[in-house]
Amino acid sequence: MRLHIANGRVIDPASGHDGPQDLYIADGRIVAAGQSPDGFQADRRLDATGLAVLPGLVDLSARVLRDPAASHGAAAMAAAPAHADPLAPGSRIAPSDPQFAPAELRAALAGGVTTLVLPPQPDTPLDEPAKLDALLRQALAGQPRILPLGALTVGLRGDTLAEMALLSQAGAIAFSQGNAGIADTRVLWGAMRYASGQGLTLWLHPQDPWLAQGAVVAAGAYADRLGLPGLPPQAETLALQTIFELQRATGARVHLSRLSTAAGLELLRAARREGLPVSADVSAHSLLLTDVDIGYFDTNFHLTPPLRGQRDREAIQAALRDGLVDALCSDHTPVDAAGKAAPFPLSQPGATGLELLLSLTLKWARDSRIPLSQALARVTTGPAAVLRGLSPSQSARGDLAVGAPADLCLVDLEAEWLVAPPALQSHSRHTPFAGMMLPGRVRATLVGGSPAWETPA
C-alpha cells in the first residue's frame, strides 16, 4: 500500500526535526519526506491536520501472551472445546503453546506502540527453540512487532542454563529470568561467561531473590505504617554489585530492566563511567508514582518492582532526563479481577500500561518542563538503540528517516482523556492511573506502512 500522510507535524527525536512535513510511504517504508517522489501515486491519503506524526513507540517490557489459567480460570479452560478458536476467549491453550492475547495487542496499537519486547513468564518460559518458533509463527501482519526474550534458565528455575545459542538462532534477542532472580551466583557467572563467548546479551531485573522473598512494597516508614513486608533498596544494589563484578570478569553485555532506586542508579552511573557494556530502562510507574500513592491497601498499586520513595522517583526522573537511563517502558503486566481482589499481600502484582505509555511520557514532559522531543526519545530512539546494540539488523528503528520502516503513530497532543478502566483495550483494566486525566490521544497507528489502528477524533 502507498500512503501519503499530509499536513502533519512530524516530530522525529532521532533527527531533531519538529515541524510541518508530509510523509510518503511505499512497500512498508518511508520513501520520501516533504516532497512527493516522482510518479508517486498514493492508494490512500491520511490527513494529519492538527496531529503530530511520531515514530512508533518501542516498549522494552510488555507481557502480551495469554495465560489461560489466570485470564479465564481453570474451570473455564477445562470446559472449553478442544478445537476452539485459539484466539477466542475461553479457548483451551496449553501453556507450552503460547498465544498472543488480542486485547493486549490492541492496547499496544491504541497506545501507538509498534514494537514489543516480550519477557519470559513462568507459564511461558520460552526455554526451548520450538516454543520460540511457535511464538514467532503466530505473529501477524498489521500487529506490533514482537521481539522475544529467551529464558536464561530452564523453566526459569535458576539452576540449569537454557540452550542460549539455539534459542538465539530461533529468534531470541537476549536472555532473561523475567521477574525471577538467580539465587546461585555460579549459574549467573556461567551464563555471563557463555553469553560473552557467544556475543549474546543478558536482560536482567536486578533484585536479590532472598531479600525479595515475601516483600510486597518498598521497605520504609510507609510499609511499616501499613504493616506490610518491605523490599529494601539493598535488594537492588546487592544484585547490581554482583552483576557488575561478574561483568568485569567476563565482559558480558547486560541490559538492566526496571531499575527503581536512587542507590541503584548511582551504581549504574559508576558502571557507565567505568565503560562496562550496560544499558537500562525504568518503568512508567516508578517514574511518576511513589509508595505513599498506595493509599489504604489499593492493590492497583501492587507492582514489581514496588513503588519507592520520593527521592528514588526524583533520581529516576533525573536519570531518564540526562540519558543515564536509555528507555522508559510500560512494564505491561495484565492481571485479572481475581488477582487484584485479594488482600494486598496476596494480590497479584502488575498493571496494564501499554495504552498509557505515550500519555505518561507526555505528562512527564509537561510536568517536568522537558523538551517534547527529548522525552519522546526515551520511548522511541532510546529503546531502539538498546535493541540495535543487540543486533544492528534489528527492524526497530524508532525514527522517521527516509528508508526507515513506516512504524509510526498520529497523535492529538492537545487532547486530554480520562483513564476509565472499562474503556481500556487491555483484557486487564487494573492501573494505578485510573481516574487520572492524561494528555495526548493516538488517532492512528501504522506498522510496516499498514494502518493497524484508527480511532475517530
C-alpha positions as CSV (number, residue, x, y, z in Angstrom):
1,M,0.0,0.0,0.0
2,R,1.2,3.5,-0.8
3,L,0.2,6.2,1.7
4,H,0.5,9.9,1.8
5,I,0.4,11.4,5.3
6,A,-0.4,15.0,4.7
7,N,-0.4,18.2,6.9
8,G,1.1,16.6,10.0
9,R,3.6,18.0,12.5
10,V,6.4,15.5,12.2
11,I,8.4,15.1,15.4
12,D,11.5,12.8,15.0
13,P,13.7,12.7,18.0
14,A,16.4,10.9,16.1
15,S,17.0,13.8,13.7
16,G,15.7,16.6,15.9
17,H,13.1,17.6,13.3
18,D,9.9,19.1,14.6
19,G,7.7,20.9,12.1
20,P,5.2,20.5,9.3
21,Q,6.1,17.8,6.8
22,D,4.3,15.3,4.6
23,L,5.5,11.7,4.6
24,Y,5.2,9.3,1.7
25,I,5.2,5.5,2.3
26,A,5.5,2.6,0.0
27,D,6.4,-1.1,0.4
28,G,6.3,-0.7,4.2
29,R,8.9,2.1,4.3
30,I,9.2,5.8,4.3
31,V,10.3,6.7,0.8
32,A,10.2,10.5,1.0
33,A,9.6,13.4,3.3
34,G,8.4,16.9,2.3
35,Q,8.2,16.4,-1.5
36,S,6.4,13.6,-3.3
37,P,8.7,11.2,-5.2
38,D,8.4,11.3,-9.0
39,G,5.5,9.3,-10.1
40,F,4.2,8.6,-6.6
41,Q,0.5,7.7,-6.6
42,A,-1.0,7.2,-3.2
43,D,-3.6,4.5,-2.6
44,R,-4.7,6.4,0.5
45,R,-4.2,9.9,1.9
46,L,-4.2,10.4,5.6
47,D,-5.0,13.9,6.6
48,A,-3.0,14.7,9.8
49,T,-4.1,18.3,10.2
50,G,-3.8,19.2,13.9
51,L,-1.9,15.9,14.7
52,A,1.7,15.1,15.5
53,V,3.3,12.3,13.5
54,L,5.6,10.4,15.8
55,P,7.8,7.3,15.5
56,G,6.0,4.2,16.8
57,L,6.9,3.5,20.4
58,V,9.3,0.8,21.3
59,D,8.4,-0.9,24.6
60,L,11.1,-2.9,26.3
61,S,8.9,-4.8,28.8
62,A,5.4,-5.9,27.8
63,R,3.6,-9.2,28.5
64,V,1.1,-9.9,25.8
65,L,0.8,-13.7,25.8
66,R,-2.4,-15.3,27.1
67,D,-2.4,-17.1,30.4
68,P,-5.4,-19.4,30.3
69,A,-5.5,-20.2,34.0
70,A,-5.1,-16.6,35.1
71,S,-7.3,-14.9,32.5
72,H,-10.2,-17.3,32.3
73,G,-9.9,-19.6,35.3
74,A,-9.1,-23.3,35.3
75,A,-12.7,-24.4,35.2
76,A,-13.5,-22.3,32.2
77,M,-10.4,-23.7,30.4
78,A,-11.4,-27.2,31.2
79,A,-14.8,-26.7,29.8
80,A,-13.6,-25.1,26.5
81,P,-13.9,-27.1,23.3
82,A,-10.7,-28.9,22.4
83,H,-10.7,-27.4,18.9
84,A,-12.0,-23.9,19.7
85,D,-10.6,-20.8,18.0
86,P,-7.2,-20.4,19.8
87,L,-7.7,-16.6,19.9
88,A,-11.2,-16.7,21.2
89,P,-11.9,-16.1,24.9
90,G,-12.3,-19.3,26.8
91,S,-10.2,-21.4,24.4
92,R,-8.1,-24.3,25.6
93,I,-4.5,-23.4,25.2
94,A,-1.6,-25.5,26.5
95,P,0.9,-23.4,28.5
96,S,3.6,-24.8,26.1
97,D,1.7,-23.4,23.1
98,P,1.9,-19.6,23.6
99,Q,-0.8,-17.5,22.0
100,F,-0.9,-13.7,21.7
101,A,-3.8,-12.1,23.6
102,P,-5.7,-10.0,21.0
103,A,-6.8,-7.4,23.6
104,E,-3.2,-6.8,24.6
105,L,-2.1,-6.2,21.0
106,R,-5.0,-3.8,20.6
107,A,-3.9,-2.0,23.7
108,A,-0.4,-1.6,22.2
109,L,-1.7,-0.2,18.9
110,A,-4.2,2.1,20.7
111,G,-1.2,3.5,22.6
112,G,1.0,4.0,19.5
113,V,3.3,1.1,20.4
114,T,4.7,-0.7,17.3
115,T,7.5,-2.8,18.8
116,L,7.2,-5.0,21.9
117,V,10.0,-6.8,23.8
118,L,8.4,-9.9,25.4
119,P,9.9,-11.2,28.7
120,P,9.6,-14.9,29.5
121,Q,6.9,-15.8,32.0
122,P,6.7,-18.8,34.4
123,D,3.8,-20.3,32.4
124,T,5.5,-19.5,29.0
125,P,9.3,-19.6,29.8
126,L,10.4,-19.7,26.1
127,D,13.2,-22.1,27.1
128,E,13.1,-24.3,24.0
129,P,13.7,-23.4,20.3
130,A,10.4,-25.0,19.4
131,K,8.5,-22.7,21.8
132,L,10.1,-19.6,20.2
133,D,9.4,-20.9,16.7
134,A,5.8,-21.4,17.6
135,L,5.5,-18.0,19.1
136,L,7.1,-16.2,16.2
137,R,4.9,-18.1,13.7
138,Q,1.9,-16.7,15.4
139,A,2.9,-13.1,14.8
140,L,0.6,-11.5,12.4
141,A,0.9,-8.7,9.8
142,G,-0.6,-5.4,10.9
143,Q,0.2,-6.2,14.6
144,P,3.1,-4.8,16.7
145,R,6.5,-6.3,16.0
146,I,7.3,-8.9,18.7
147,L,10.8,-9.4,19.9
148,P,11.0,-12.3,22.4
149,L,13.5,-12.7,25.3
150,G,14.6,-16.3,25.7
151,A,14.6,-17.9,29.1
152,L,18.1,-17.7,30.8
153,T,17.5,-20.9,32.7
154,V,15.3,-24.0,32.0
155,G,11.8,-23.3,33.3
156,L,13.1,-20.0,34.8
157,R,14.1,-22.2,37.8
158,G,17.5,-20.6,38.1
159,D,19.5,-23.8,38.3
160,T,20.3,-25.0,34.7
161,L,21.2,-22.7,31.8
162,A,18.9,-22.9,28.8
163,E,20.4,-23.6,25.3
164,M,21.0,-19.9,24.6
165,A,22.8,-20.4,21.3
166,L,19.9,-22.4,19.9
167,L,17.4,-20.0,21.3
168,S,19.2,-17.1,19.7
169,Q,19.1,-18.9,16.3
170,A,15.4,-19.4,16.9
171,G,14.8,-15.7,17.3
172,A,15.5,-14.8,21.0
173,I,17.0,-11.3,21.1
174,A,18.5,-11.7,24.6
175,F,18.1,-13.8,27.7
176,S,16.2,-13.1,30.9
177,Q,14.8,-14.5,34.1
178,G,11.8,-12.3,33.9
179,N,10.9,-11.3,37.5
180,A,12.6,-14.4,38.8
181,G,16.1,-14.0,40.2
182,I,19.1,-16.3,40.2
183,A,20.0,-17.3,43.8
184,D,23.0,-19.3,42.7
185,T,25.7,-16.9,41.7
186,R,27.6,-19.7,40.0
187,V,24.7,-20.0,37.5
188,L,24.8,-16.3,36.7
189,W,28.6,-16.4,36.3
190,G,28.3,-19.3,33.9
191,A,25.6,-17.5,32.0
192,M,27.8,-14.4,31.6
193,R,30.8,-16.4,30.5
194,Y,28.7,-18.3,27.9
195,A,26.9,-15.1,26.7
196,S,30.2,-13.2,26.4
197,G,31.7,-16.0,24.3
198,Q,28.7,-16.2,22.0
199,G,28.2,-12.5,21.7
200,L,24.8,-12.7,23.5
201,T,23.1,-10.2,25.9
202,L,21.6,-10.9,29.3
203,W,18.4,-8.9,30.2
204,L,18.3,-8.8,34.0
205,H,15.9,-7.4,36.6
206,P,18.4,-6.7,39.4
207,Q,16.7,-8.0,42.6
208,D,18.3,-10.2,45.3
209,P,15.9,-13.2,45.5
210,W,16.5,-13.7,49.2
211,L,15.7,-10.2,50.2
212,A,12.7,-10.2,47.9
213,Q,11.0,-13.2,49.5
214,G,7.6,-12.2,50.8
215,A,8.1,-8.5,50.1
216,V,5.2,-6.7,48.5
217,V,6.0,-3.0,49.0
218,A,9.2,-0.9,49.3
219,A,10.7,-1.0,52.8
220,G,10.4,2.2,54.8
221,A,8.1,4.2,57.0
222,Y,5.0,3.8,54.9
223,A,5.5,0.0,54.7
224,D,5.8,0.0,58.5
225,R,2.6,2.1,58.8
226,L,0.7,-0.4,56.6
227,G,2.2,-3.4,58.3
228,L,3.3,-4.9,55.0
229,P,6.6,-6.7,54.4
230,G,9.0,-4.4,52.6
231,L,11.7,-4.8,50.0
232,P,14.8,-2.8,51.0
233,P,16.9,-0.9,48.4
234,Q,19.7,-3.2,49.1
235,A,17.8,-5.9,47.2
236,E,18.6,-3.9,44.0
237,T,22.1,-2.7,44.9
238,L,23.4,-6.1,46.0
239,A,22.1,-7.6,42.8
240,L,23.7,-4.8,40.8
241,Q,27.1,-5.1,42.5
242,T,27.1,-8.8,41.7
243,I,26.2,-8.2,38.1
244,F,28.8,-5.5,37.6
245,E,31.5,-7.6,39.3
246,L,30.7,-10.6,37.0
247,Q,30.7,-8.2,34.0
248,R,34.2,-7.1,34.9
249,A,35.3,-10.8,34.9
250,T,33.5,-11.9,31.8
251,G,32.9,-8.9,29.6
252,A,29.3,-9.9,29.1
253,R,26.8,-7.3,27.8
254,V,23.8,-6.7,30.2
255,H,20.6,-4.7,29.9
256,L,19.1,-3.8,33.3
257,S,15.3,-3.9,33.4
258,R,13.2,-1.6,35.6
259,L,15.7,0.0,37.9
260,S,13.8,1.6,40.8
261,T,16.2,3.0,43.4
262,A,18.4,6.1,43.7
263,A,21.3,4.0,45.0
264,G,21.0,1.6,42.1
265,L,21.1,4.4,39.6
266,E,24.4,5.7,41.2
267,L,25.9,2.3,40.8
268,L,24.8,2.3,37.1
269,R,26.4,5.8,36.7
270,A,29.7,4.4,38.1
271,A,29.5,1.4,35.8
272,R,28.9,3.6,32.8
273,R,31.9,5.8,33.7
274,E,34.0,2.6,34.0
275,G,32.9,1.6,30.5
276,L,31.0,-1.6,31.3
277,P,28.7,-2.7,28.5
278,V,25.4,-1.9,30.2
279,S,22.1,-0.3,29.3
280,A,19.0,0.3,31.4
281,D,15.3,1.1,31.5
282,V,12.8,2.2,34.1
283,S,9.0,1.7,34.3
284,A,6.5,4.5,33.8
285,H,5.0,3.6,37.3
286,S,8.3,4.3,39.0
287,L,8.8,7.5,37.0
288,L,5.5,9.1,38.2
289,L,4.4,7.4,41.5
290,T,5.7,6.8,45.0
291,D,4.9,4.3,47.8
292,V,2.5,6.7,49.5
293,D,0.2,6.5,46.5
294,I,-0.7,3.0,47.6
295,G,-3.1,4.7,50.0
296,Y,-5.2,2.3,52.0
297,F,-4.0,-1.0,50.6
298,D,-5.0,-0.3,47.0
299,T,-3.9,-3.4,45.1
300,N,-3.8,-1.5,41.8
301,F,-0.5,-0.1,43.2
302,H,0.9,-3.6,43.9
303,L,3.7,-3.7,41.4
304,T,7.1,-5.3,40.7
305,P,9.4,-3.6,41.4
306,P,7.5,-1.9,44.2
307,L,6.9,1.9,44.2
308,R,9.6,3.6,46.2
309,G,10.0,7.0,47.9
310,Q,10.1,10.5,46.5
311,R,13.9,10.6,46.5
312,D,14.0,7.5,44.3
313,R,11.4,8.9,42.0
314,E,13.4,12.2,41.6
315,A,16.5,10.2,40.9
316,I,14.7,8.2,38.2
317,Q,13.4,11.3,36.6
318,A,16.9,12.9,36.5
319,A,18.5,9.7,35.2
320,L,15.9,9.5,32.4
321,R,16.2,13.1,31.6
322,D,20.0,13.1,31.3
323,G,20.3,9.9,29.4
324,L,21.8,7.7,32.1
325,V,18.7,5.5,31.6
326,D,18.1,4.7,28.0
327,A,14.4,4.0,27.9
328,L,11.0,4.2,29.6
329,C,8.9,1.0,29.5
330,S,5.3,0.3,30.3
331,D,6.0,-2.9,32.2
332,H,2.6,-4.0,31.0
333,T,1.5,-7.0,33.2
334,P,-2.2,-7.8,32.8
335,V,-3.9,-9.0,36.0
336,D,-7.4,-10.3,36.2
337,A,-10.1,-9.2,38.6
338,A,-9.5,-12.1,41.0
339,G,-5.8,-11.4,41.1
340,K,-6.4,-7.9,42.4
341,A,-9.4,-8.7,44.6
342,A,-7.3,-10.5,47.2
343,P,-5.8,-8.7,50.3
344,F,-2.8,-6.7,49.3
345,P,-0.1,-9.2,50.4
346,L,-1.8,-12.0,48.5
347,S,-2.8,-10.0,45.4
348,Q,-1.0,-10.4,42.1
349,P,1.5,-7.6,41.2
350,G,1.1,-5.9,37.9
351,A,-0.9,-3.3,35.9
352,T,-1.9,-2.6,32.4
353,G,0.3,0.0,30.8
354,L,0.6,-0.3,27.0
355,E,-2.2,2.1,26.3
356,L,-0.9,4.6,28.8
357,L,2.9,4.7,27.9
358,L,2.8,7.6,25.5
359,S,0.4,9.7,27.6
360,L,2.5,9.2,30.7
361,T,5.6,10.2,28.8
362,L,3.8,13.4,27.7
363,K,2.7,14.1,31.2
364,W,6.3,13.7,32.5
365,A,7.5,16.1,29.8
366,R,4.8,18.6,30.6
367,D,5.1,18.4,34.4
368,S,8.9,18.5,34.4
369,R,9.2,21.0,31.6
370,I,11.3,18.7,29.5
371,P,11.5,19.4,25.7
372,L,9.0,17.2,24.0
373,S,11.5,15.6,21.6
374,Q,13.8,14.7,24.5
375,A,11.0,13.0,26.4
376,L,9.8,11.1,23.3
377,A,13.3,9.9,22.6
378,R,13.0,7.7,25.8
379,V,10.2,5.7,24.2
380,T,11.5,5.7,20.6
381,T,15.1,6.2,19.7
382,G,16.4,5.3,23.2
383,P,14.9,1.8,23.4
384,A,15.6,1.3,19.6
385,A,19.2,2.0,20.3
386,V,19.2,-0.7,23.0
387,L,17.9,-3.2,20.5
388,R,20.4,-2.2,17.8
389,G,23.1,-2.9,20.4
390,L,21.9,-6.5,20.4
391,S,21.9,-6.7,16.6
392,P,22.4,-3.9,14.0
393,S,19.9,-5.6,11.8
394,Q,17.0,-5.0,14.3
395,S,14.0,-3.6,12.5
396,A,13.0,-1.4,15.4
397,R,14.4,1.9,14.3
398,G,12.4,4.4,16.4
399,D,12.8,7.2,13.8
400,L,11.1,8.7,10.7
401,A,14.1,8.9,8.4
402,V,13.7,8.1,4.7
403,G,14.3,4.4,4.3
404,A,13.1,3.5,7.8
405,P,10.2,1.1,8.3
406,A,7.0,3.0,8.4
407,D,6.2,2.3,12.0
408,L,4.5,5.5,13.3
409,C,1.5,7.0,15.0
410,L,-0.6,10.0,14.6
411,V,-1.3,11.8,17.9
412,D,-3.5,14.6,19.1
413,L,-1.1,16.2,21.5
414,E,-3.8,18.7,22.7
415,A,-6.4,16.1,23.6
416,E,-7.0,15.2,27.3
417,W,-8.5,11.9,28.2
418,L,-9.8,10.2,31.3
419,V,-8.3,6.9,32.2
420,A,-11.5,5.0,32.6
421,P,-10.7,1.3,33.1
422,P,-13.8,-0.1,31.3
423,A,-12.8,1.8,28.2
424,L,-9.3,0.4,28.0
425,Q,-8.4,-2.1,25.3
426,S,-6.5,-4.5,27.5
427,H,-8.1,-7.5,28.9
428,S,-6.9,-6.3,32.3
429,R,-8.4,-3.0,33.5
430,H,-6.2,-2.5,36.5
431,T,-4.0,0.5,36.6
432,P,-2.8,2.9,39.3
433,F,-3.6,5.8,37.0
434,A,-7.4,5.0,36.9
435,G,-9.4,8.2,37.1
436,M,-6.5,10.5,36.1
437,M,-6.7,12.9,33.2
438,L,-3.8,12.4,30.8
439,P,-2.5,14.3,27.7
440,G,-2.3,13.0,24.2
441,R,-4.5,10.6,22.3
442,V,-3.4,8.3,19.5
443,R,-5.6,8.6,16.4
444,A,-3.9,6.1,14.1
445,T,-1.0,3.7,14.3
446,L,0.8,2.2,11.3
447,V,3.1,-0.9,11.4
448,G,5.2,-1.6,8.3
449,G,3.2,1.0,6.4
450,S,-0.2,-0.6,7.1
451,P,-2.8,1.1,9.2
452,A,-3.2,-1.1,12.2
453,W,-5.3,1.1,14.5
454,E,-7.6,4.1,13.8
455,T,-9.9,5.9,16.1
456,P,-12.3,8.8,15.4
457,A,-11.2,12.3,16.5
